[in-house]
Amino acid sequence: MLRLAAPMTMVALVNMAMSVTDTLMAAQFGVAGLAAVAIGSDFYSLVFVFAAGTISGLATLYAAAAEAENTPRLRRLRAAGWLLALLLGALLAPLIWTAPGWLGHLGIPSDLLDQGRNYTRAMATTLLPMLAVAVMRNRLVARERPGAILRVTLGAIPLNAALNRVLMHGVGPWEGLGITGAGVSSLIVACSIAIALSVICLRQGDVGADWRAGRELAEALRLGPPIGVTMLAELGVFLGATLFAARFGPEAAAAHALTLRLAGIVYAVTSGLQQAATVRMARQAEAGDPRWPLRAGVRLGLAAGAVNVALLCTIATPLSRAVFADPATAATAAGLILLLALSEAAAPLGAVAAGLMRGLRDTRVPMLFSLGGNWGVTLPMAVLLAGAGWGVTGLWAALTAGTLAASLLTTLRLRRHRPAAVLHLQT
């Protein structure tokens, strides 16, 4: 699991680094340019997270077929992956393309939407090669080849930065495309990653498709959308929290932003463990012995939680004081980081439990737990504590409570999956 998890964690961190690069370079066009890019980027991220989660249902099916060395089924699953990507692209790319025309109804200033219109449209086009990337990434992870994904993703960082510089700011007499250049850069990088992964799949013999894949597509549509909704619920609650935190003033928003960046880093770790747990469980369940992934997953989830808690508690005060000169803001940030540490006592275990259940093709009930915790608990509690004068601390107390509830419920769900139940599932 660790051999699989470590590269996938690094992939998540590298993707974060590219997002930060885009943000920093967009900031050179002023506050309005930065805000315009942030709106288009965040909306694209919400859509892509759902799409990538939906496609990730293929990883379970592909890993099991690879373990069984079922070549005909692997060929049908490849076809199902491409069909699913086409379906999602046809439905979601127009949603992003037209977003500047209807997001204004949600209260977003029309001048920002107009300024970022071409950037958003470039990101809508970027979705298409990124769906292809998602399909091939799931196939490579299912075959336990995450190192290839990491190498390609690492190579994308300098390419992304160089293209941003040229396309946004121009070269020589050409003045560049402004913030639209960041979207065009993302499109070129996405196409480059898709080509590189295609070459890797070709070299590893992971090619060929049997388009008589109606059954496999139906299986993917049963498993994948609940995963997409789960990932959307997790990301959406934190994006919503950012908007909510701004109500409490710039100091509170700044403390929230620092804590959110740390949350993204620890989430990358749990995401890597989750993907590894899914693949190992799918393969071992196919082999008829799911006990080892269950034991290893629970132990790794507990260990990751303990490490995250220790690190966050250790750095909470010194990091806050190093970032913020104002003692009150530093104290607020330290308190928020400690609340994040409390949630990490259970979050990695819950994420690994969800990954294990995805390997067992159990995705709907964990989705309900995620919705119930991240929204059913967090939202009313945040409103209640804000009304009681807790400010941004109340917001993070609500986020912590929602994360703990979702994680504990998901972990308890593992008790349903005894080896006998898994064998019954196989038959």
Secondary structure, 3 states (H helix, E strand, C coil): CHHHHHHHHHHHHHHHHHHHHHHHHHHHHHHHHHHHHHHHHHHHHHHHHHHHHHHCHHHHHHHHHHHCCCHHHHHHHHHHHHHHHHHHHHHHHHHHHCHHHHHHHHCCCHHHHHHCHHHHHHHHHHHHHHHHHHHHHHHHHHCCCHHHHHHHHHHHHHHHHHHHHHHHHCECCECCCCCHHHHHHHHHHHHHHHHHHHHHHHHCCCCCCCCCCHHHHHHHHHHHHHHHHHHHHHHHHHHHHHHHHHHHCHHHHHHHHHHHHHHHHHHHHHHHHHHHHHHHHHHHHHHCCCHHHHHHHHHHHHHHHHHHHHHHHHHHHHHHHHHCCCHHHHHHHHHHHHHHHHHCCCHHHHHHHHHHHHHCCCCHHHHHHHHHHHHHHHHHHHHHHHHCCCHHHHHHHHHHHHHHHHHHHHHHHHHHCCHHHHHHHHC
